[in-house]
Amino acid sequence: MAGILNRIKQFARTPQGQRAIAEARRAAADPRKRAQAQRLLGRLRGRR
């Protein structure tokens, strides 16, 4: 499990990772995208 976290940390330091982080932050700030994500999570939780 630690290997996965290290790979994520390494990716986050790259320019491509920085762009992905910035895009995720913009999406999280958008109320419509936030609602869409909440609906998706609700569906995924409901399947278990």
All heavy atoms as atom14 arrays in JSON, in Angstrom:
{
  "sequence": "MAGILNRIKQFARTPQGQRAIAEARRAAADPRKRAQAQRLLGRLRGRR",
  "atom14_mask": [
    [1, 1, 1, 1, 1, 1, 1, 1, 0, 0, 0, 0, 0, 0],
    [1, 1, 1, 1, 1, 0, 0, 0, 0, 0, 0, 0, 0, 0],
    [1, 1, 1, 1, 0, 0, 0, 0, 0, 0, 0, 0, 0, 0],
    [1, 1, 1, 1, 1, 1, 1, 1, 0, 0, 0, 0, 0, 0],
    [1, 1, 1, 1, 1, 1, 1, 1, 0, 0, 0, 0, 0, 0],
    [1, 1, 1, 1, 1, 1, 1, 1, 0, 0, 0, 0, 0, 0],
    [1, 1, 1, 1, 1, 1, 1, 1, 1, 1, 1, 0, 0, 0],
    [1, 1, 1, 1, 1, 1, 1, 1, 0, 0, 0, 0, 0, 0],
    [1, 1, 1, 1, 1, 1, 1, 1, 1, 0, 0, 0, 0, 0],
    [1, 1, 1, 1, 1, 1, 1, 1, 1, 0, 0, 0, 0, 0],
    [1, 1, 1, 1, 1, 1, 1, 1, 1, 1, 1, 0, 0, 0],
    [1, 1, 1, 1, 1, 0, 0, 0, 0, 0, 0, 0, 0, 0],
    [1, 1, 1, 1, 1, 1, 1, 1, 1, 1, 1, 0, 0, 0],
    [1, 1, 1, 1, 1, 1, 1, 0, 0, 0, 0, 0, 0, 0],
    [1, 1, 1, 1, 1, 1, 1, 0, 0, 0, 0, 0, 0, 0],
    [1, 1, 1, 1, 1, 1, 1, 1, 1, 0, 0, 0, 0, 0],
    [1, 1, 1, 1, 0, 0, 0, 0, 0, 0, 0, 0, 0, 0],
    [1, 1, 1, 1, 1, 1, 1, 1, 1, 0, 0, 0, 0, 0],
    [1, 1, 1, 1, 1, 1, 1, 1, 1, 1, 1, 0, 0, 0],
    [1, 1, 1, 1, 1, 0, 0, 0, 0, 0, 0, 0, 0, 0],
    [1, 1, 1, 1, 1, 1, 1, 1, 0, 0, 0, 0, 0, 0],
    [1, 1, 1, 1, 1, 0, 0, 0, 0, 0, 0, 0, 0, 0],
    [1, 1, 1, 1, 1, 1, 1, 1, 1, 0, 0, 0, 0, 0],
    [1, 1, 1, 1, 1, 0, 0, 0, 0, 0, 0, 0, 0, 0],
    [1, 1, 1, 1, 1, 1, 1, 1, 1, 1, 1, 0, 0, 0],
    [1, 1, 1, 1, 1, 1, 1, 1, 1, 1, 1, 0, 0, 0],
    [1, 1, 1, 1, 1, 0, 0, 0, 0, 0, 0, 0, 0, 0],
    [1, 1, 1, 1, 1, 0, 0, 0, 0, 0, 0, 0, 0, 0],
    [1, 1, 1, 1, 1, 0, 0, 0, 0, 0, 0, 0, 0, 0],
    [1, 1, 1, 1, 1, 1, 1, 1, 0, 0, 0, 0, 0, 0],
    [1, 1, 1, 1, 1, 1, 1, 0, 0, 0, 0, 0, 0, 0],
    [1, 1, 1, 1, 1, 1, 1, 1, 1, 1, 1, 0, 0, 0],
    [1, 1, 1, 1, 1, 1, 1, 1, 1, 0, 0, 0, 0, 0],
    [1, 1, 1, 1, 1, 1, 1, 1, 1, 1, 1, 0, 0, 0],
    [1, 1, 1, 1, 1, 0, 0, 0, 0, 0, 0, 0, 0, 0],
    [1, 1, 1, 1, 1, 1, 1, 1, 1, 0, 0, 0, 0, 0],
    [1, 1, 1, 1, 1, 0, 0, 0, 0, 0, 0, 0, 0, 0],
    [1, 1, 1, 1, 1, 1, 1, 1, 1, 0, 0, 0, 0, 0],
    [1, 1, 1, 1, 1, 1, 1, 1, 1, 1, 1, 0, 0, 0],
    [1, 1, 1, 1, 1, 1, 1, 1, 0, 0, 0, 0, 0, 0],
    [1, 1, 1, 1, 1, 1, 1, 1, 0, 0, 0, 0, 0, 0],
    [1, 1, 1, 1, 0, 0, 0, 0, 0, 0, 0, 0, 0, 0],
    [1, 1, 1, 1, 1, 1, 1, 1, 1, 1, 1, 0, 0, 0],
    [1, 1, 1, 1, 1, 1, 1, 1, 0, 0, 0, 0, 0, 0],
    [1, 1, 1, 1, 1, 1, 1, 1, 1, 1, 1, 0, 0, 0],
    [1, 1, 1, 1, 0, 0, 0, 0, 0, 0, 0, 0, 0, 0],
    [1, 1, 1, 1, 1, 1, 1, 1, 1, 1, 1, 0, 0, 0],
    [1, 1, 1, 1, 1, 1, 1, 1, 1, 1, 1, 0, 0, 0]
  ],
  "atom14_positions": [
    [[0.82, -1.19, 0.0], [0.0, 0.0, 0.0], [0.87, 1.26, 0.0], [0.51, 2.24, -0.62], [-0.91, -0.04, 1.22], [-2.02, 0.95, 1.16], [-3.09, 0.58, -0.22], [-4.59, 1.25, 0.34], [0.0, 0.0, 0.0], [0.0, 0.0, 0.0], [0.0, 0.0, 0.0], [0.0, 0.0, 0.0], [0.0, 0.0, 0.0], [0.0, 0.0, 0.0]],
    [[1.99, 1.21, 0.69], [2.86, 2.38, 0.74], [3.41, 2.7, -0.64], [3.64, 3.86, -0.96], [4.0, 2.14, 1.73], [0.0, 0.0, 0.0], [0.0, 0.0, 0.0], [0.0, 0.0, 0.0], [0.0, 0.0, 0.0], [0.0, 0.0, 0.0], [0.0, 0.0, 0.0], [0.0, 0.0, 0.0], [0.0, 0.0, 0.0], [0.0, 0.0, 0.0]],
    [[3.61, 1.69, -1.47], [4.11, 1.91, -2.82], [3.15, 2.73, -3.65], [3.56, 3.59, -4.43], [0.0, 0.0, 0.0], [0.0, 0.0, 0.0], [0.0, 0.0, 0.0], [0.0, 0.0, 0.0], [0.0, 0.0, 0.0], [0.0, 0.0, 0.0], [0.0, 0.0, 0.0], [0.0, 0.0, 0.0], [0.0, 0.0, 0.0], [0.0, 0.0, 0.0]],
    [[1.87, 2.46, -3.48], [0.86, 3.21, -4.23], [0.87, 4.68, -3.81], [0.83, 5.57, -4.65], [-0.54, 2.6, -4.01], [-0.6, 1.21, -4.63], [-1.63, 3.49, -4.57], [-1.84, 0.44, -4.28], [0.0, 0.0, 0.0], [0.0, 0.0, 0.0], [0.0, 0.0, 0.0], [0.0, 0.0, 0.0], [0.0, 0.0, 0.0], [0.0, 0.0, 0.0]],
    [[0.94, 4.92, -2.5], [0.96, 6.3, -2.01], [2.2, 7.05, -2.5], [2.1, 8.22, -2.86], [0.88, 6.33, -0.49], [-0.45, 5.88, 0.1], [-0.39, 5.88, 1.62], [-1.57, 6.76, -0.39], [0.0, 0.0, 0.0], [0.0, 0.0, 0.0], [0.0, 0.0, 0.0], [0.0, 0.0, 0.0], [0.0, 0.0, 0.0], [0.0, 0.0, 0.0]],
    [[3.33, 6.38, -2.52], [4.56, 7.02, -3.02], [4.43, 7.37, -4.49], [4.87, 8.44, -4.92], [5.76, 6.12, -2.8], [6.21, 6.13, -1.35], [5.96, 7.08, -0.62], [6.87, 5.07, -0.93], [0.0, 0.0, 0.0], [0.0, 0.0, 0.0], [0.0, 0.0, 0.0], [0.0, 0.0, 0.0], [0.0, 0.0, 0.0], [0.0, 0.0, 0.0]],
    [[3.81, 6.5, -5.28], [3.63, 6.78, -6.7], [2.69, 7.96, -6.9], [2.89, 8.79, -7.78], [3.12, 5.55, -7.43], [4.19, 4.46, -7.49], [3.73, 3.27, -8.24], [3.71, 3.59, -9.66], [3.4, 2.73, -10.61], [3.07, 1.51, -10.3], [3.41, 3.09, -11.86], [0.0, 0.0, 0.0], [0.0, 0.0, 0.0], [0.0, 0.0, 0.0]],
    [[1.65, 8.04, -6.08], [0.72, 9.17, -6.16], [1.44, 10.47, -5.81], [1.28, 11.49, -6.48], [-0.5, 8.94, -5.25], [-1.35, 7.8, -5.8], [-1.33, 10.22, -5.11], [-2.44, 7.33, -4.88], [0.0, 0.0, 0.0], [0.0, 0.0, 0.0], [0.0, 0.0, 0.0], [0.0, 0.0, 0.0], [0.0, 0.0, 0.0], [0.0, 0.0, 0.0]],
    [[2.26, 10.43, -4.75], [3.02, 11.62, -4.35], [3.97, 12.06, -5.46], [4.1, 13.25, -5.74], [3.81, 11.34, -3.08], [2.96, 11.26, -1.84], [3.83, 10.94, -0.64], [3.02, 10.66, 0.59], [3.85, 10.28, 1.73], [0.0, 0.0, 0.0], [0.0, 0.0, 0.0], [0.0, 0.0, 0.0], [0.0, 0.0, 0.0], [0.0, 0.0, 0.0]],
    [[4.64, 11.09, -6.08], [5.56, 11.42, -7.17], [4.81, 12.05, -8.34], [5.27, 13.02, -8.93], [6.3, 10.17, -7.64], [7.35, 9.68, -6.69], [7.97, 8.37, -7.13], [7.48, 7.72, -8.06], [9.04, 7.97, -6.47], [0.0, 0.0, 0.0], [0.0, 0.0, 0.0], [0.0, 0.0, 0.0], [0.0, 0.0, 0.0], [0.0, 0.0, 0.0]],
    [[3.66, 11.49, -8.69], [2.85, 12.05, -9.78], [2.4, 13.46, -9.45], [2.41, 14.33, -10.32], [1.64, 11.15, -10.05], [0.7, 11.73, -11.08], [1.04, 11.74, -12.42], [-0.51, 12.26, -10.7], [0.19, 12.28, -13.36], [-1.37, 12.79, -11.64], [-1.02, 12.81, -12.97], [0.0, 0.0, 0.0], [0.0, 0.0, 0.0], [0.0, 0.0, 0.0]],
    [[2.02, 13.7, -8.21], [1.53, 15.02, -7.82], [2.61, 16.09, -7.96], [2.3, 17.27, -8.13], [1.01, 14.98, -6.38], [0.0, 0.0, 0.0], [0.0, 0.0, 0.0], [0.0, 0.0, 0.0], [0.0, 0.0, 0.0], [0.0, 0.0, 0.0], [0.0, 0.0, 0.0], [0.0, 0.0, 0.0], [0.0, 0.0, 0.0], [0.0, 0.0, 0.0]],
    [[3.85, 15.7, -7.93], [4.95, 16.66, -8.05], [5.27, 17.01, -9.51], [5.97, 17.99, -9.76], [6.2, 16.1, -7.39], [6.09, 16.02, -5.89], [7.41, 15.61, -5.26], [7.22, 15.3, -3.85], [7.36, 14.1, -3.32], [7.73, 13.07, -4.07], [7.16, 13.9, -2.04], [0.0, 0.0, 0.0], [0.0, 0.0, 0.0], [0.0, 0.0, 0.0]],
    [[4.78, 16.22, -10.45], [5.08, 16.48, -11.85], [4.19, 17.59, -12.39], [3.13, 17.87, -11.82], [4.86, 15.2, -12.7], [3.47, 14.87, -12.68], [5.69, 14.04, -12.2], [0.0, 0.0, 0.0], [0.0, 0.0, 0.0], [0.0, 0.0, 0.0], [0.0, 0.0, 0.0], [0.0, 0.0, 0.0], [0.0, 0.0, 0.0], [0.0, 0.0, 0.0]],
    [[4.58, 18.22, -13.49], [3.71, 19.25, -14.1], [2.33, 18.69, -14.48], [1.32, 19.35, -14.29], [4.48, 19.69, -15.34], [5.9, 19.37, -15.04], [5.87, 18.15, -14.17], [0.0, 0.0, 0.0], [0.0, 0.0, 0.0], [0.0, 0.0, 0.0], [0.0, 0.0, 0.0], [0.0, 0.0, 0.0], [0.0, 0.0, 0.0], [0.0, 0.0, 0.0]],
    [[2.3, 17.47, -14.97], [1.02, 16.85, -15.34], [0.17, 16.64, -14.08], [-1.03, 16.86, -14.09], [1.27, 15.51, -16.03], [0.03, 14.86, -16.58], [0.34, 13.55, -17.28], [1.46, 13.05, -17.21], [-0.64, 12.99, -17.94], [0.0, 0.0, 0.0], [0.0, 0.0, 0.0], [0.0, 0.0, 0.0], [0.0, 0.0, 0.0], [0.0, 0.0, 0.0]],
    [[0.79, 16.24, -13.0], [0.07, 16.06, -11.73], [-0.44, 17.38, -11.2], [-1.56, 17.45, -10.67], [0.0, 0.0, 0.0], [0.0, 0.0, 0.0], [0.0, 0.0, 0.0], [0.0, 0.0, 0.0], [0.0, 0.0, 0.0], [0.0, 0.0, 0.0], [0.0, 0.0, 0.0], [0.0, 0.0, 0.0], [0.0, 0.0, 0.0], [0.0, 0.0, 0.0]],
    [[0.34, 18.43, -11.33], [-0.09, 19.76, -10.88], [-1.31, 20.22, -11.67], [-2.24, 20.81, -11.11], [1.05, 20.77, -11.02], [2.19, 20.54, -10.04], [1.75, 20.72, -8.6], [1.09, 21.69, -8.26], [2.11, 19.77, -7.76], [0.0, 0.0, 0.0], [0.0, 0.0, 0.0], [0.0, 0.0, 0.0], [0.0, 0.0, 0.0], [0.0, 0.0, 0.0]],
    [[-1.31, 19.95, -12.98], [-2.48, 20.31, -13.8], [-3.71, 19.52, -13.36], [-4.81, 20.08, -13.28], [-2.19, 20.05, -15.28], [-1.33, 21.12, -15.92], [-1.33, 21.01, -17.43], [-0.76, 19.74, -17.9], [0.53, 19.53, -18.15], [1.39, 20.51, -18.0], [0.95, 18.36, -18.56], [0.0, 0.0, 0.0], [0.0, 0.0, 0.0], [0.0, 0.0, 0.0]],
    [[-3.53, 18.24, -13.07], [-4.66, 17.4, -12.63], [-5.21, 17.9, -11.3], [-6.43, 17.94, -11.1], [-4.22, 15.95, -12.52], [0.0, 0.0, 0.0], [0.0, 0.0, 0.0], [0.0, 0.0, 0.0], [0.0, 0.0, 0.0], [0.0, 0.0, 0.0], [0.0, 0.0, 0.0], [0.0, 0.0, 0.0], [0.0, 0.0, 0.0], [0.0, 0.0, 0.0]],
    [[-4.33, 18.29, -10.4], [-4.75, 18.81, -9.1], [-5.52, 20.11, -9.27], [-6.58, 20.32, -8.67], [-3.53, 19.0, -8.17], [-2.97, 17.64, -7.77], [-3.91, 19.81, -6.94], [-1.61, 17.71, -7.09], [0.0, 0.0, 0.0], [0.0, 0.0, 0.0], [0.0, 0.0, 0.0], [0.0, 0.0, 0.0], [0.0, 0.0, 0.0], [0.0, 0.0, 0.0]],
    [[-5.02, 21.0, -10.12], [-5.69, 22.28, -10.35], [-7.07, 22.07, -10.97], [-8.04, 22.72, -10.59], [-4.83, 23.17, -11.25], [0.0, 0.0, 0.0], [0.0, 0.0, 0.0], [0.0, 0.0, 0.0], [0.0, 0.0, 0.0], [0.0, 0.0, 0.0], [0.0, 0.0, 0.0], [0.0, 0.0, 0.0], [0.0, 0.0, 0.0], [0.0, 0.0, 0.0]],
    [[-7.15, 21.14, -11.91], [-8.44, 20.85, -12.55], [-9.43, 20.27, -11.53], [-10.61, 20.63, -11.53], [-8.23, 19.85, -13.69], [-9.46, 19.59, -14.5], [-9.19, 18.67, -15.67], [-8.06, 18.68, -16.2], [-10.11, 17.94, -16.06], [0.0, 0.0, 0.0], [0.0, 0.0, 0.0], [0.0, 0.0, 0.0], [0.0, 0.0, 0.0], [0.0, 0.0, 0.0]],
    [[-8.96, 19.4, -10.66], [-9.83, 18.82, -9.63], [-10.31, 19.89, -8.66], [-11.48, 19.88, -8.24], [-9.08, 17.73, -8.88], [0.0, 0.0, 0.0], [0.0, 0.0, 0.0], [0.0, 0.0, 0.0], [0.0, 0.0, 0.0], [0.0, 0.0, 0.0], [0.0, 0.0, 0.0], [0.0, 0.0, 0.0], [0.0, 0.0, 0.0], [0.0, 0.0, 0.0]],
    [[-9.44, 20.83, -8.32], [-9.85, 21.91, -7.42], [-10.91, 22.8, -8.06], [-11.86, 23.23, -7.41], [-8.64, 22.75, -7.02], [-7.79, 22.05, -5.99], [-6.72, 22.97, -5.45], [-5.96, 22.26, -4.42], [-4.65, 22.32, -4.3], [-3.95, 23.08, -5.1], [-4.05, 21.64, -3.34], [0.0, 0.0, 0.0], [0.0, 0.0, 0.0], [0.0, 0.0, 0.0]],
    [[-10.74, 23.09, -9.36], [-11.74, 23.9, -10.07], [-13.08, 23.17, -10.11], [-14.13, 23.77, -9.91], [-11.27, 24.22, -11.49], [-10.32, 25.38, -11.57], [-10.15, 25.86, -13.0], [-9.69, 24.81, -13.9], [-8.42, 24.47, -14.1], [-7.46, 25.11, -13.46], [-8.09, 23.51, -14.95], [0.0, 0.0, 0.0], [0.0, 0.0, 0.0], [0.0, 0.0, 0.0]],
    [[-13.04, 21.87, -10.37], [-14.27, 21.08, -10.44], [-14.94, 21.04, -9.07], [-16.17, 21.11, -8.97], [-13.97, 19.67, -10.94], [0.0, 0.0, 0.0], [0.0, 0.0, 0.0], [0.0, 0.0, 0.0], [0.0, 0.0, 0.0], [0.0, 0.0, 0.0], [0.0, 0.0, 0.0], [0.0, 0.0, 0.0], [0.0, 0.0, 0.0], [0.0, 0.0, 0.0]],
    [[-14.16, 20.94, -8.01], [-14.72, 20.88, -6.66], [-15.36, 22.21, -6.27], [-16.29, 22.24, -5.46], [-13.63, 20.5, -5.66], [0.0, 0.0, 0.0], [0.0, 0.0, 0.0], [0.0, 0.0, 0.0], [0.0, 0.0, 0.0], [0.0, 0.0, 0.0], [0.0, 0.0, 0.0], [0.0, 0.0, 0.0], [0.0, 0.0, 0.0], [0.0, 0.0, 0.0]],
    [[-14.89, 23.3, -6.85], [-15.44, 24.6, -6.52], [-16.75, 24.88, -7.27], [-17.51, 25.76, -6.86], [-14.42, 25.7, -6.84], [0.0, 0.0, 0.0], [0.0, 0.0, 0.0], [0.0, 0.0, 0.0], [0.0, 0.0, 0.0], [0.0, 0.0, 0.0], [0.0, 0.0, 0.0], [0.0, 0.0, 0.0], [0.0, 0.0, 0.0], [0.0, 0.0, 0.0]],
    [[-17.0, 24.13, -8.34], [-18.21, 24.34, -9.14], [-19.39, 23.6, -8.5], [-19.33, 22.38, -8.35], [-17.96, 23.81, -10.56], [-19.13, 24.0, -11.49], [-20.09, 24.69, -11.1], [-19.08, 23.46, -12.61], [0.0, 0.0, 0.0], [0.0, 0.0, 0.0], [0.0, 0.0, 0.0], [0.0, 0.0, 0.0], [0.0, 0.0, 0.0], [0.0, 0.0, 0.0]],
    [[-20.44, 24.3, -8.12], [-21.57, 23.64, -7.43], [-22.22, 22.52, -8.25], [-22.61, 21.5, -7.7], [-22.57, 24.77, -7.2], [-21.8, 26.02, -7.31], [-20.64, 25.73, -8.22], [0.0, 0.0, 0.0], [0.0, 0.0, 0.0], [0.0, 0.0, 0.0], [0.0, 0.0, 0.0], [0.0, 0.0, 0.0], [0.0, 0.0, 0.0], [0.0, 0.0, 0.0]],
    [[-22.3, 22.69, -9.57], [-22.92, 21.64, -10.4], [-22.06, 20.38, -10.4], [-22.57, 19.27, -10.31], [-23.12, 22.13, -11.82], [-24.28, 23.1, -11.94], [-24.53, 23.47, -13.36], [-23.3, 24.09, -13.91], [-23.12, 24.43, -15.17], [-24.07, 24.22, -16.03], [-22.01, 24.99, -15.56], [0.0, 0.0, 0.0], [0.0, 0.0, 0.0], [0.0, 0.0, 0.0]],
    [[-20.73, 20.55, -10.52], [-19.83, 19.4, -10.52], [-19.84, 18.72, -9.15], [-19.77, 17.5, -9.05], [-18.41, 19.82, -10.87], [-18.23, 20.24, -12.29], [-18.27, 19.04, -13.2], [-17.95, 19.46, -14.62], [-18.04, 18.34, -15.53], [0.0, 0.0, 0.0], [0.0, 0.0, 0.0], [0.0, 0.0, 0.0], [0.0, 0.0, 0.0], [0.0, 0.0, 0.0]],
    [[-19.93, 19.52, -8.1], [-19.97, 18.97, -6.74], [-21.22, 18.11, -6.55], [-21.15, 17.0, -6.02], [-19.94, 20.09, -5.71], [-19.82, 19.61, -4.3], [-19.8, 20.78, -3.35], [-18.57, 21.53, -3.51], [-17.69, 21.73, -2.54], [-17.93, 21.27, -1.35], [-16.61, 22.41, -2.76], [0.0, 0.0, 0.0], [0.0, 0.0, 0.0], [0.0, 0.0, 0.0]],
    [[-22.36, 18.6, -7.04], [-23.61, 17.85, -6.94], [-23.53, 16.57, -7.77], [-24.0, 15.51, -7.34], [-24.78, 18.7, -7.39], [0.0, 0.0, 0.0], [0.0, 0.0, 0.0], [0.0, 0.0, 0.0], [0.0, 0.0, 0.0], [0.0, 0.0, 0.0], [0.0, 0.0, 0.0], [0.0, 0.0, 0.0], [0.0, 0.0, 0.0], [0.0, 0.0, 0.0]],
    [[-22.93, 16.66, -8.93], [-22.77, 15.49, -9.79], [-21.92, 14.43, -9.09], [-22.25, 13.24, -9.11], [-22.13, 15.92, -11.11], [-22.0, 14.83, -12.13], [-21.33, 15.35, -13.4], [-20.69, 16.4, -13.4], [-21.47, 14.63, -14.48], [0.0, 0.0, 0.0], [0.0, 0.0, 0.0], [0.0, 0.0, 0.0], [0.0, 0.0, 0.0], [0.0, 0.0, 0.0]],
    [[-20.84, 14.85, -8.45], [-19.98, 13.92, -7.74], [-20.71, 13.3, -6.55], [-20.56, 12.1, -6.28], [-18.71, 14.64, -7.27], [0.0, 0.0, 0.0], [0.0, 0.0, 0.0], [0.0, 0.0, 0.0], [0.0, 0.0, 0.0], [0.0, 0.0, 0.0], [0.0, 0.0, 0.0], [0.0, 0.0, 0.0], [0.0, 0.0, 0.0], [0.0, 0.0, 0.0]],
    [[-21.52, 14.09, -5.84], [-22.27, 13.57, -4.71], [-23.26, 12.5, -5.17], [-23.43, 11.48, -4.5], [-23.01, 14.7, -4.0], [-22.11, 15.64, -3.23], [-21.45, 14.96, -2.05], [-21.96, 14.03, -1.47], [-20.26, 15.45, -1.7], [0.0, 0.0, 0.0], [0.0, 0.0, 0.0], [0.0, 0.0, 0.0], [0.0, 0.0, 0.0], [0.0, 0.0, 0.0]],
    [[-23.93, 12.73, -6.3], [-24.87, 11.74, -6.83], [-24.15, 10.45, -7.2], [-24.62, 9.35, -6.9], [-25.61, 12.29, -8.04], [-26.7, 13.28, -7.7], [-27.59, 13.58, -8.89], [-26.85, 14.02, -10.07], [-26.56, 15.29, -10.36], [-26.95, 16.25, -9.56], [-25.9, 15.59, -11.46], [0.0, 0.0, 0.0], [0.0, 0.0, 0.0], [0.0, 0.0, 0.0]],
    [[-22.99, 10.58, -7.83], [-22.22, 9.41, -8.22], [-21.78, 8.62, -6.99], [-21.91, 7.4, -6.95], [-21.0, 9.83, -9.04], [-20.07, 8.7, -9.47], [-20.79, 7.72, -10.38], [-18.85, 9.27, -10.16], [0.0, 0.0, 0.0], [0.0, 0.0, 0.0], [0.0, 0.0, 0.0], [0.0, 0.0, 0.0], [0.0, 0.0, 0.0], [0.0, 0.0, 0.0]],
    [[-21.27, 9.32, -5.98], [-20.86, 8.63, -4.75], [-22.04, 7.95, -4.07], [-21.91, 6.85, -3.55], [-20.2, 9.62, -3.78], [-18.79, 10.06, -4.16], [-18.3, 11.14, -3.21], [-17.84, 8.88, -4.13], [0.0, 0.0, 0.0], [0.0, 0.0, 0.0], [0.0, 0.0, 0.0], [0.0, 0.0, 0.0], [0.0, 0.0, 0.0], [0.0, 0.0, 0.0]],
    [[-23.18, 8.6, -4.09], [-24.38, 8.0, -3.5], [-24.77, 6.72, -4.21], [-25.13, 5.73, -3.57], [0.0, 0.0, 0.0], [0.0, 0.0, 0.0], [0.0, 0.0, 0.0], [0.0, 0.0, 0.0], [0.0, 0.0, 0.0], [0.0, 0.0, 0.0], [0.0, 0.0, 0.0], [0.0, 0.0, 0.0], [0.0, 0.0, 0.0], [0.0, 0.0, 0.0]],
    [[-24.67, 6.72, -5.54], [-24.98, 5.51, -6.29], [-23.99, 4.41, -5.99], [-24.37, 3.25, -5.85], [-24.96, 5.83, -7.79], [-26.25, 6.33, -8.3], [-26.27, 6.3, -9.8], [-26.42, 7.68, -10.26], [-25.89, 8.2, -11.34], [-25.16, 7.46, -12.12], [-26.07, 9.45, -11.64], [0.0, 0.0, 0.0], [0.0, 0.0, 0.0], [0.0, 0.0, 0.0]],
    [[-22.71, 4.77, -5.92], [-21.7, 3.75, -5.63], [-21.86, 3.16, -4.24], [-21.69, 1.96, -4.04], [-20.29, 4.35, -5.79], [-19.88, 4.71, -7.21], [-18.54, 5.41, -7.2], [-19.8, 3.46, -8.07], [0.0, 0.0, 0.0], [0.0, 0.0, 0.0], [0.0, 0.0, 0.0], [0.0, 0.0, 0.0], [0.0, 0.0, 0.0], [0.0, 0.0, 0.0]],
    [[-22.2, 4.0, -3.28], [-22.41, 3.51, -1.91], [-23.66, 2.65, -1.82], [-23.7, 1.72, -1.04], [-22.53, 4.69, -0.96], [-21.23, 5.38, -0.7], [-21.39, 6.49, 0.31], [-20.14, 7.19, 0.46], [-20.04, 8.5, 0.55], [-21.11, 9.27, 0.52], [-18.87, 9.08, 0.68], [0.0, 0.0, 0.0], [0.0, 0.0, 0.0], [0.0, 0.0, 0.0]],
    [[-24.65, 2.95, -2.64], [-25.9, 2.22, -2.59], [-25.78, 0.8, -3.15], [-26.59, -0.07, -2.84], [0.0, 0.0, 0.0], [0.0, 0.0, 0.0], [0.0, 0.0, 0.0], [0.0, 0.0, 0.0], [0.0, 0.0, 0.0], [0.0, 0.0, 0.0], [0.0, 0.0, 0.0], [0.0, 0.0, 0.0], [0.0, 0.0, 0.0], [0.0, 0.0, 0.0]],
    [[-24.78, 0.55, -3.96], [-24.6, -0.77, -4.58], [-24.07, -1.8, -3.61], [-24.14, -2.98, -3.87], [-23.68, -0.67, -5.77], [-24.31, 0.04, -6.93], [-23.4, 0.0, -8.12], [-24.03, 0.74, -9.23], [-23.42, 1.03, -10.34], [-22.18, 0.67, -10.54], [-24.05, 1.69, -11.3], [0.0, 0.0, 0.0], [0.0, 0.0, 0.0], [0.0, 0.0, 0.0]],
    [[-23.49, -1.39, -2.53], [-22.85, -2.36, -1.62], [-23.85, -3.08, -0.78], [-24.88, -2.76, -0.46], [-21.86, -1.65, -0.72], [-20.67, -1.16, -1.51], [-19.67, -0.53, -0.62], [-18.56, -0.06, -1.46], [-17.43, 0.34, -0.98], [-17.21, 0.35, 0.29], [-16.49, 0.76, -1.76], [0.0, 0.0, 0.0], [0.0, 0.0, 0.0], [0.0, 0.0, 0.0]]
  ]
}
